[in-house]
Amino acid sequence: MKKFMAEDDLFSGLSELLGETVRTRHDLVELSFRGAHPRAVKSLTEASSGVIEVSWIISPRTLSHRLSKGQNLTPTETGNVIRFAKILLHAFQVFGGHEKALGWLNRVHPALHPQLSTLELCRTEEGALLVAEWLVAMDHGFAT
């Protein structure tokens, strides 16, 4: 049985996806208030092979504006990026790779929600918590 993703692995993965040094949860809090660079949205959507939609994080028009003006994301937008990145990295770890993880994340699972894909649930904090709990259960062999 795999072990739950170690914090060092999580922070390393987040650093890569966000383009920022993340060593602790305090770094994530600081980043949330300061705002991530808008490139983090592109990095996240590319890492998900387009499964994560830009509009789930920020409107494409606002993203274009932030990029052209050299503005960071707002705390809310940065929180959205971090939330999706954590779920994505956790799924990669649980499923042992990108393809299987993205397949699972992109499907509807009636045990989680009858109509929304797993990633669509992550558009809200409560939905992301439900998905994270499910991933932990799967990692420990309690769910499929």
PyMOL CGO cylinders between C-alpha atoms (Angstrom):
from pymol import cmd
from pymol.cgo import CYLINDER

trace = [
    CYLINDER, 0.00, 0.00, 0.00, 1.25, 3.49, -0.87, 0.3, 1, 1, 1, 1, 1, 1,
    CYLINDER, 1.25, 3.49, -0.87, 1.77, 6.05, 1.83, 0.3, 1, 1, 1, 1, 1, 1,
    CYLINDER, 1.77, 6.05, 1.83, -0.10, 9.35, 1.86, 0.3, 1, 1, 1, 1, 1, 1,
    CYLINDER, -0.10, 9.35, 1.86, 1.84, 11.99, -0.03, 0.3, 1, 1, 1, 1, 1, 1,
    CYLINDER, 1.84, 11.99, -0.03, 4.61, 13.33, 2.17, 0.3, 1, 1, 1, 1, 1, 1,
    CYLINDER, 4.61, 13.33, 2.17, 4.57, 17.08, 2.76, 0.3, 1, 1, 1, 1, 1, 1,
    CYLINDER, 4.57, 17.08, 2.76, 8.03, 17.43, 1.20, 0.3, 1, 1, 1, 1, 1, 1,
    CYLINDER, 8.03, 17.43, 1.20, 6.73, 15.81, -2.00, 0.3, 1, 1, 1, 1, 1, 1,
    CYLINDER, 6.73, 15.81, -2.00, 3.64, 18.01, -1.92, 0.3, 1, 1, 1, 1, 1, 1,
    CYLINDER, 3.64, 18.01, -1.92, 5.67, 21.19, -1.43, 0.3, 1, 1, 1, 1, 1, 1,
    CYLINDER, 5.67, 21.19, -1.43, 8.13, 20.17, -4.15, 0.3, 1, 1, 1, 1, 1, 1,
    CYLINDER, 8.13, 20.17, -4.15, 5.25, 19.51, -6.57, 0.3, 1, 1, 1, 1, 1, 1,
    CYLINDER, 5.25, 19.51, -6.57, 3.54, 22.77, -5.64, 0.3, 1, 1, 1, 1, 1, 1,
    CYLINDER, 3.54, 22.77, -5.64, 6.81, 24.66, -6.14, 0.3, 1, 1, 1, 1, 1, 1,
    CYLINDER, 6.81, 24.66, -6.14, 7.10, 23.24, -9.62, 0.3, 1, 1, 1, 1, 1, 1,
    CYLINDER, 7.10, 23.24, -9.62, 3.48, 23.89, -10.58, 0.3, 1, 1, 1, 1, 1, 1,
    CYLINDER, 3.48, 23.89, -10.58, 3.26, 27.36, -9.06, 0.3, 1, 1, 1, 1, 1, 1,
    CYLINDER, 3.26, 27.36, -9.06, 6.70, 28.55, -10.07, 0.3, 1, 1, 1, 1, 1, 1,
    CYLINDER, 6.70, 28.55, -10.07, 7.32, 29.62, -6.47, 0.3, 1, 1, 1, 1, 1, 1,
    CYLINDER, 7.32, 29.62, -6.47, 9.42, 28.16, -3.67, 0.3, 1, 1, 1, 1, 1, 1,
    CYLINDER, 9.42, 28.16, -3.67, 7.08, 26.35, -1.28, 0.3, 1, 1, 1, 1, 1, 1,
    CYLINDER, 7.08, 26.35, -1.28, 8.69, 24.64, 1.70, 0.3, 1, 1, 1, 1, 1, 1,
    CYLINDER, 8.69, 24.64, 1.70, 5.99, 24.99, 4.35, 0.3, 1, 1, 1, 1, 1, 1,
    CYLINDER, 5.99, 24.99, 4.35, 2.29, 25.73, 4.79, 0.3, 1, 1, 1, 1, 1, 1,
    CYLINDER, 2.29, 25.73, 4.79, 3.37, 29.19, 5.91, 0.3, 1, 1, 1, 1, 1, 1,
    CYLINDER, 3.37, 29.19, 5.91, 4.86, 29.71, 2.45, 0.3, 1, 1, 1, 1, 1, 1,
    CYLINDER, 4.86, 29.71, 2.45, 1.45, 28.82, 0.96, 0.3, 1, 1, 1, 1, 1, 1,
    CYLINDER, 1.45, 28.82, 0.96, -0.29, 31.31, 3.23, 0.3, 1, 1, 1, 1, 1, 1,
    CYLINDER, -0.29, 31.31, 3.23, 2.20, 34.01, 2.28, 0.3, 1, 1, 1, 1, 1, 1,
    CYLINDER, 2.20, 34.01, 2.28, 1.78, 33.19, -1.41, 0.3, 1, 1, 1, 1, 1, 1,
    CYLINDER, 1.78, 33.19, -1.41, -2.00, 33.29, -1.06, 0.3, 1, 1, 1, 1, 1, 1,
    CYLINDER, -2.00, 33.29, -1.06, -1.90, 36.82, 0.34, 0.3, 1, 1, 1, 1, 1, 1,
    CYLINDER, -1.90, 36.82, 0.34, 0.79, 38.05, -2.06, 0.3, 1, 1, 1, 1, 1, 1,
    CYLINDER, 0.79, 38.05, -2.06, -0.80, 36.38, -5.07, 0.3, 1, 1, 1, 1, 1, 1,
    CYLINDER, -0.80, 36.38, -5.07, 0.72, 33.88, -7.45, 0.3, 1, 1, 1, 1, 1, 1,
    CYLINDER, 0.72, 33.88, -7.45, 2.00, 34.88, -10.86, 0.3, 1, 1, 1, 1, 1, 1,
    CYLINDER, 2.00, 34.88, -10.86, -0.66, 34.28, -13.52, 0.3, 1, 1, 1, 1, 1, 1,
    CYLINDER, -0.66, 34.28, -13.52, 1.68, 31.78, -15.23, 0.3, 1, 1, 1, 1, 1, 1,
    CYLINDER, 1.68, 31.78, -15.23, 0.70, 29.38, -12.43, 0.3, 1, 1, 1, 1, 1, 1,
    CYLINDER, 0.70, 29.38, -12.43, -2.72, 29.03, -14.07, 0.3, 1, 1, 1, 1, 1, 1,
    CYLINDER, -2.72, 29.03, -14.07, -1.16, 28.01, -17.38, 0.3, 1, 1, 1, 1, 1, 1,
    CYLINDER, -1.16, 28.01, -17.38, 1.22, 25.63, -15.63, 0.3, 1, 1, 1, 1, 1, 1,
    CYLINDER, 1.22, 25.63, -15.63, -1.68, 23.97, -13.80, 0.3, 1, 1, 1, 1, 1, 1,
    CYLINDER, -1.68, 23.97, -13.80, -3.85, 23.61, -16.89, 0.3, 1, 1, 1, 1, 1, 1,
    CYLINDER, -3.85, 23.61, -16.89, -0.91, 22.15, -18.83, 0.3, 1, 1, 1, 1, 1, 1,
    CYLINDER, -0.91, 22.15, -18.83, -0.09, 19.70, -16.01, 0.3, 1, 1, 1, 1, 1, 1,
    CYLINDER, -0.09, 19.70, -16.01, -3.71, 18.54, -16.16, 0.3, 1, 1, 1, 1, 1, 1,
    CYLINDER, -3.71, 18.54, -16.16, -3.56, 18.16, -19.96, 0.3, 1, 1, 1, 1, 1, 1,
    CYLINDER, -3.56, 18.16, -19.96, -6.35, 20.72, -20.18, 0.3, 1, 1, 1, 1, 1, 1,
    CYLINDER, -6.35, 20.72, -20.18, -8.70, 18.80, -17.89, 0.3, 1, 1, 1, 1, 1, 1,
    CYLINDER, -8.70, 18.80, -17.89, -8.64, 21.72, -15.43, 0.3, 1, 1, 1, 1, 1, 1,
    CYLINDER, -8.64, 21.72, -15.43, -10.31, 24.63, -17.17, 0.3, 1, 1, 1, 1, 1, 1,
    CYLINDER, -10.31, 24.63, -17.17, -8.93, 28.15, -16.79, 0.3, 1, 1, 1, 1, 1, 1,
    CYLINDER, -8.93, 28.15, -16.79, -12.45, 29.45, -16.12, 0.3, 1, 1, 1, 1, 1, 1,
    CYLINDER, -12.45, 29.45, -16.12, -12.64, 27.31, -12.97, 0.3, 1, 1, 1, 1, 1, 1,
    CYLINDER, -12.64, 27.31, -12.97, -9.82, 29.41, -11.53, 0.3, 1, 1, 1, 1, 1, 1,
    CYLINDER, -9.82, 29.41, -11.53, -10.16, 32.82, -13.16, 0.3, 1, 1, 1, 1, 1, 1,
    CYLINDER, -10.16, 32.82, -13.16, -12.06, 34.22, -16.11, 0.3, 1, 1, 1, 1, 1, 1,
    CYLINDER, -12.06, 34.22, -16.11, -9.89, 34.02, -19.25, 0.3, 1, 1, 1, 1, 1, 1,
    CYLINDER, -9.89, 34.02, -19.25, -10.38, 37.75, -19.84, 0.3, 1, 1, 1, 1, 1, 1,
    CYLINDER, -10.38, 37.75, -19.84, -9.17, 38.60, -16.32, 0.3, 1, 1, 1, 1, 1, 1,
    CYLINDER, -9.17, 38.60, -16.32, -6.21, 36.24, -16.73, 0.3, 1, 1, 1, 1, 1, 1,
    CYLINDER, -6.21, 36.24, -16.73, -5.26, 37.98, -19.97, 0.3, 1, 1, 1, 1, 1, 1,
    CYLINDER, -5.26, 37.98, -19.97, -5.52, 41.35, -18.22, 0.3, 1, 1, 1, 1, 1, 1,
    CYLINDER, -5.52, 41.35, -18.22, -3.35, 40.20, -15.30, 0.3, 1, 1, 1, 1, 1, 1,
    CYLINDER, -3.35, 40.20, -15.30, -0.71, 38.87, -17.69, 0.3, 1, 1, 1, 1, 1, 1,
    CYLINDER, -0.71, 38.87, -17.69, -0.64, 42.04, -19.82, 0.3, 1, 1, 1, 1, 1, 1,
    CYLINDER, -0.64, 42.04, -19.82, -0.45, 44.33, -16.77, 0.3, 1, 1, 1, 1, 1, 1,
    CYLINDER, -0.45, 44.33, -16.77, 2.06, 42.17, -14.89, 0.3, 1, 1, 1, 1, 1, 1,
    CYLINDER, 2.06, 42.17, -14.89, -0.35, 41.76, -11.98, 0.3, 1, 1, 1, 1, 1, 1,
    CYLINDER, -0.35, 41.76, -11.98, -0.40, 38.80, -9.62, 0.3, 1, 1, 1, 1, 1, 1,
    CYLINDER, -0.40, 38.80, -9.62, -3.52, 36.76, -9.00, 0.3, 1, 1, 1, 1, 1, 1,
    CYLINDER, -3.52, 36.76, -9.00, -5.79, 37.82, -6.15, 0.3, 1, 1, 1, 1, 1, 1,
    CYLINDER, -5.79, 37.82, -6.15, -5.79, 35.80, -2.92, 0.3, 1, 1, 1, 1, 1, 1,
    CYLINDER, -5.79, 35.80, -2.92, -9.00, 34.06, -4.02, 0.3, 1, 1, 1, 1, 1, 1,
    CYLINDER, -9.00, 34.06, -4.02, -7.61, 33.20, -7.45, 0.3, 1, 1, 1, 1, 1, 1,
    CYLINDER, -7.61, 33.20, -7.45, -4.35, 32.01, -5.89, 0.3, 1, 1, 1, 1, 1, 1,
    CYLINDER, -4.35, 32.01, -5.89, -6.36, 29.86, -3.46, 0.3, 1, 1, 1, 1, 1, 1,
    CYLINDER, -6.36, 29.86, -3.46, -8.15, 28.31, -6.44, 0.3, 1, 1, 1, 1, 1, 1,
    CYLINDER, -8.15, 28.31, -6.44, -4.83, 27.46, -8.09, 0.3, 1, 1, 1, 1, 1, 1,
    CYLINDER, -4.83, 27.46, -8.09, -3.44, 25.97, -4.88, 0.3, 1, 1, 1, 1, 1, 1,
    CYLINDER, -3.44, 25.97, -4.88, -6.62, 23.93, -4.26, 0.3, 1, 1, 1, 1, 1, 1,
    CYLINDER, -6.62, 23.93, -4.26, -6.59, 22.39, -7.75, 0.3, 1, 1, 1, 1, 1, 1,
    CYLINDER, -6.59, 22.39, -7.75, -2.81, 21.83, -7.63, 0.3, 1, 1, 1, 1, 1, 1,
    CYLINDER, -2.81, 21.83, -7.63, -3.04, 19.93, -4.34, 0.3, 1, 1, 1, 1, 1, 1,
    CYLINDER, -3.04, 19.93, -4.34, -5.79, 17.65, -5.66, 0.3, 1, 1, 1, 1, 1, 1,
    CYLINDER, -5.79, 17.65, -5.66, -3.94, 17.08, -8.92, 0.3, 1, 1, 1, 1, 1, 1,
    CYLINDER, -3.94, 17.08, -8.92, -0.67, 16.18, -7.18, 0.3, 1, 1, 1, 1, 1, 1,
    CYLINDER, -0.67, 16.18, -7.18, -2.44, 13.93, -4.69, 0.3, 1, 1, 1, 1, 1, 1,
    CYLINDER, -2.44, 13.93, -4.69, -4.23, 12.10, -7.50, 0.3, 1, 1, 1, 1, 1, 1,
    CYLINDER, -4.23, 12.10, -7.50, -0.96, 11.65, -9.42, 0.3, 1, 1, 1, 1, 1, 1,
    CYLINDER, -0.96, 11.65, -9.42, 0.53, 10.06, -6.30, 0.3, 1, 1, 1, 1, 1, 1,
    CYLINDER, 0.53, 10.06, -6.30, -2.45, 7.81, -5.54, 0.3, 1, 1, 1, 1, 1, 1,
    CYLINDER, -2.45, 7.81, -5.54, -2.80, 6.54, -9.11, 0.3, 1, 1, 1, 1, 1, 1,
    CYLINDER, -2.80, 6.54, -9.11, 0.93, 6.31, -9.76, 0.3, 1, 1, 1, 1, 1, 1,
    CYLINDER, 0.93, 6.31, -9.76, 0.87, 8.56, -12.80, 0.3, 1, 1, 1, 1, 1, 1,
    CYLINDER, 0.87, 8.56, -12.80, -0.79, 11.25, -14.81, 0.3, 1, 1, 1, 1, 1, 1,
    CYLINDER, -0.79, 11.25, -14.81, -2.93, 9.29, -17.26, 0.3, 1, 1, 1, 1, 1, 1,
    CYLINDER, -2.93, 9.29, -17.26, -4.84, 7.19, -14.71, 0.3, 1, 1, 1, 1, 1, 1,
    CYLINDER, -4.84, 7.19, -14.71, -5.20, 10.12, -12.33, 0.3, 1, 1, 1, 1, 1, 1,
    CYLINDER, -5.20, 10.12, -12.33, -6.55, 12.44, -15.01, 0.3, 1, 1, 1, 1, 1, 1,
    CYLINDER, -6.55, 12.44, -15.01, -8.96, 9.74, -16.19, 0.3, 1, 1, 1, 1, 1, 1,
    CYLINDER, -8.96, 9.74, -16.19, -10.32, 9.35, -12.66, 0.3, 1, 1, 1, 1, 1, 1,
    CYLINDER, -10.32, 9.35, -12.66, -10.48, 13.10, -12.06, 0.3, 1, 1, 1, 1, 1, 1,
    CYLINDER, -10.48, 13.10, -12.06, -12.29, 13.74, -15.32, 0.3, 1, 1, 1, 1, 1, 1,
    CYLINDER, -12.29, 13.74, -15.32, -15.10, 11.22, -14.68, 0.3, 1, 1, 1, 1, 1, 1,
    CYLINDER, -15.10, 11.22, -14.68, -18.32, 11.43, -12.74, 0.3, 1, 1, 1, 1, 1, 1,
    CYLINDER, -18.32, 11.43, -12.74, -18.29, 9.19, -9.67, 0.3, 1, 1, 1, 1, 1, 1,
    CYLINDER, -18.29, 9.19, -9.67, -21.82, 8.74, -8.30, 0.3, 1, 1, 1, 1, 1, 1,
    CYLINDER, -21.82, 8.74, -8.30, -20.47, 8.16, -4.79, 0.3, 1, 1, 1, 1, 1, 1,
    CYLINDER, -20.47, 8.16, -4.79, -19.10, 11.71, -4.88, 0.3, 1, 1, 1, 1, 1, 1,
    CYLINDER, -19.10, 11.71, -4.88, -21.72, 13.45, -7.03, 0.3, 1, 1, 1, 1, 1, 1,
    CYLINDER, -21.72, 13.45, -7.03, -24.30, 12.17, -9.53, 0.3, 1, 1, 1, 1, 1, 1,
    CYLINDER, -24.30, 12.17, -9.53, -23.55, 14.74, -12.26, 0.3, 1, 1, 1, 1, 1, 1,
    CYLINDER, -23.55, 14.74, -12.26, -20.24, 16.53, -11.69, 0.3, 1, 1, 1, 1, 1, 1,
    CYLINDER, -20.24, 16.53, -11.69, -16.80, 15.19, -12.48, 0.3, 1, 1, 1, 1, 1, 1,
    CYLINDER, -16.80, 15.19, -12.48, -14.37, 14.86, -9.63, 0.3, 1, 1, 1, 1, 1, 1,
    CYLINDER, -14.37, 14.86, -9.63, -12.48, 17.95, -10.77, 0.3, 1, 1, 1, 1, 1, 1,
    CYLINDER, -12.48, 17.95, -10.77, -15.67, 19.96, -11.19, 0.3, 1, 1, 1, 1, 1, 1,
    CYLINDER, -15.67, 19.96, -11.19, -16.35, 19.29, -7.52, 0.3, 1, 1, 1, 1, 1, 1,
    CYLINDER, -16.35, 19.29, -7.52, -13.03, 20.93, -6.73, 0.3, 1, 1, 1, 1, 1, 1,
    CYLINDER, -13.03, 20.93, -6.73, -14.37, 24.29, -7.89, 0.3, 1, 1, 1, 1, 1, 1,
    CYLINDER, -14.37, 24.29, -7.89, -15.56, 24.68, -4.30, 0.3, 1, 1, 1, 1, 1, 1,
    CYLINDER, -15.56, 24.68, -4.30, -13.62, 24.22, -1.09, 0.3, 1, 1, 1, 1, 1, 1,
    CYLINDER, -13.62, 24.22, -1.09, -16.12, 21.68, 0.25, 0.3, 1, 1, 1, 1, 1, 1,
    CYLINDER, -16.12, 21.68, 0.25, -16.03, 19.70, -2.97, 0.3, 1, 1, 1, 1, 1, 1,
    CYLINDER, -16.03, 19.70, -2.97, -12.23, 19.65, -2.91, 0.3, 1, 1, 1, 1, 1, 1,
    CYLINDER, -12.23, 19.65, -2.91, -12.29, 18.43, 0.69, 0.3, 1, 1, 1, 1, 1, 1,
    CYLINDER, -12.29, 18.43, 0.69, -14.63, 15.60, -0.31, 0.3, 1, 1, 1, 1, 1, 1,
    CYLINDER, -14.63, 15.60, -0.31, -12.33, 14.62, -3.19, 0.3, 1, 1, 1, 1, 1, 1,
    CYLINDER, -12.33, 14.62, -3.19, -9.26, 14.81, -0.93, 0.3, 1, 1, 1, 1, 1, 1,
    CYLINDER, -9.26, 14.81, -0.93, -10.95, 12.54, 1.62, 0.3, 1, 1, 1, 1, 1, 1,
    CYLINDER, -10.95, 12.54, 1.62, -11.83, 10.10, -1.15, 0.3, 1, 1, 1, 1, 1, 1,
    CYLINDER, -11.83, 10.10, -1.15, -8.22, 10.09, -2.39, 0.3, 1, 1, 1, 1, 1, 1,
    CYLINDER, -8.22, 10.09, -2.39, -6.97, 9.33, 1.13, 0.3, 1, 1, 1, 1, 1, 1,
    CYLINDER, -6.97, 9.33, 1.13, -9.50, 6.49, 1.41, 0.3, 1, 1, 1, 1, 1, 1,
    CYLINDER, -9.50, 6.49, 1.41, -8.38, 5.12, -1.97, 0.3, 1, 1, 1, 1, 1, 1,
    CYLINDER, -8.38, 5.12, -1.97, -4.73, 5.40, -0.95, 0.3, 1, 1, 1, 1, 1, 1,
    CYLINDER, -4.73, 5.40, -0.95, -5.51, 3.27, 2.11, 0.3, 1, 1, 1, 1, 1, 1,
    CYLINDER, -5.51, 3.27, 2.11, -7.59, 0.75, 0.16, 0.3, 1, 1, 1, 1, 1, 1,
    CYLINDER, -7.59, 0.75, 0.16, -11.00, 1.79, 1.55, 0.3, 1, 1, 1, 1, 1, 1,
    CYLINDER, -11.00, 1.79, 1.55, -12.53, 3.13, -1.68, 0.3, 1, 1, 1, 1, 1, 1,
    CYLINDER, -12.53, 3.13, -1.68, -12.32, 2.53, -5.41, 0.3, 1, 1, 1, 1, 1, 1,
]
cmd.load_cgo(trace, "trace")
